[in-house]
Amino acid sequence: MTPTNPPREPSVITVAVVDDDAELRDILAQWIESSDGFACVGCYSDAEGAMARLPKIPPDVALVDINMPGQSGIDCVKDLKRKIPDT
């Protein structure tokens, strides 16, 4: 599933999903999109892809898997916090 990018409303909490498990990533995106007051603004299969795009569309929340190939989720969160501290 590719999440939609609806216009951001103050009452909508935007969420990005970073997980190497495609099935879980899609389930989370669908669940977020179907929940009132939430919008999934991006899904990424690795930390590197997330780090390249998330600073351009900073979400309110990032759901990040800890154990991923390449950069770990823990390091990804540290980098995200430095680059987009309001997430």
C-alpha positions in Angstrom: 0.0 0.0 0.0 1.2 3.5 -0.8 0.0 6.0 1.8 -1.8 9.1 0.6 -0.4 12.5 1.4 -3.5 14.5 2.4 -3.2 18.2 3.2 -2.0 18.5 6.7 -4.6 19.6 9.2 -3.8 20.7 12.7 -5.9 17.9 14.2 -4.2 15.2 12.1 -1.2 13.4 13.5 1.2 12.5 10.7 3.1 9.2 11.0 6.0 7.6 9.0 6.7 3.9 9.1 10.3 2.6 8.8 10.5 -1.2 8.8 12.2 -3.8 6.5 9.2 -6.2 6.8 7.0 -5.2 3.8 3.9 -7.0 5.1 4.1 -5.4 8.5 4.9 -2.0 7.0 1.8 -2.2 4.8 -0.4 -3.4 7.7 0.7 -0.5 9.8 0.2 2.0 7.0 -3.4 0.7 6.4 -4.1 0.8 10.1 -2.9 4.4 10.4 -4.8 5.5 7.3 -8.0 4.0 8.6 -7.7 5.6 12.0 -9.5 9.0 12.5 -7.0 11.8 13.2 -4.0 10.0 11.7 -2.3 10.1 8.3 0.6 7.9 7.1 2.9 10.3 5.2 5.6 7.7 4.2 6.7 4.1 4.4 10.4 3.2 4.2 12.1 -0.2 4.0 15.3 1.0 5.6 16.8 3.8 7.7 18.8 5.2 4.8 15.7 5.8 2.7 13.9 7.3 5.6 16.7 9.7 6.4 16.9 10.9 2.8 13.2 11.8 2.7 11.8 12.4 6.1 13.5 15.8 6.7 11.6 17.1 3.7 8.2 16.0 5.0 8.7 15.8 8.8 6.1 13.6 10.4 4.8 14.1 13.9 5.6 10.5 14.8 8.0 8.0 13.3 7.5 4.3 14.0 10.9 2.7 13.5 11.9 -1.0 13.7 15.0 -1.4 15.8 16.5 -4.4 14.0 17.0 -3.5 10.3 19.8 -4.3 7.9 22.2 -1.4 7.4 21.7 1.4 9.8 19.8 0.2 13.0 16.5 1.7 14.0 18.2 3.1 17.1 20.8 5.0 15.1 18.0 6.1 12.7 16.0 7.6 15.6 19.1 9.4 16.9 19.7 10.9 13.4 16.1 11.8 12.9 16.0 13.6 16.3 19.0 15.7 15.2 17.6 16.6 11.8 13.9 17.0 12.7 13.7 17.6 16.5 10.0 18.2 16.4 9.3 14.6 15.3 
